[in-house]
Amino acid sequence: MGFWLFVIISIASIPLAGAMARERNRSSKRWVGIAVAVGPLAPLVLLILGDATNPASAS
């Protein structure tokens, strides 16, 4: 059961990473490829990185 849950979450993270990359002005093709390789970690990394054109100020 656990393996199949991981597979489903990994497959679901692929279009999610693409959509998140478009919203953050990043290459959606590149992030879809990253999501294929690392699975659910790609959307988490996109959350940390934020917007490409408007980076957070270092304060």
Secondary structure, 3 states (H helix, E strand, C coil): CHHHHHHHHHHHHHHHHHHHHHHCCCCHHHHHHHHHHHCCHHHHHHHHHCCCCCCCCCC
